[in-house]
């Protein structure tokens, strides 16, 4: 039996600020059957890209990356906000609507040329996901695809993603 994942996503109006409708992943994680279904559907989408590593974006993307890496018996890589990783890191700064942000990943965490699928919980304007893909390519990865649990449509986020992009659910922004 397939679960209608859209019905398991809780929406919270006016969070984190007035006028924003927040799509809460916590309700999916709290429902073991829904969480299992979400991971299974993402794994089905990722399988065709034959990942050797799954990269998750700070922080909710880590949940999907860990589960999918176990599913594929492959490595997981963390793409984090600046200052959160030890050792040698490579960083990539990118523009946001009002300023800039920086992502980092550990240098040498995977061998050059490996096939990577990047995962995150949500695609909105696309800046963070595009930056993560670029950063992983700079580290020598072969980024094959990006997959999110939710895509907010109408914001043009998928237009910034230069690799195949897939999502499980779409909601209007």
Secondary structure, 3 states (H helix, E strand, C coil): CCCCHHHHCEEEECCCCCCCEEEECHHHHCCHHHHHHHHHHHHHHHHCCCCCEEEEECCHHHHHHHHHHHHHCCEEEEEEECCCCCCCEEEEEEEECCEEEEEEEECCCCCCCCEEEEEEEEECCCHHHHHHHHHHHHCCCEEEEEEEEEEEECCCHHHHCCCEEEEEEEEEC
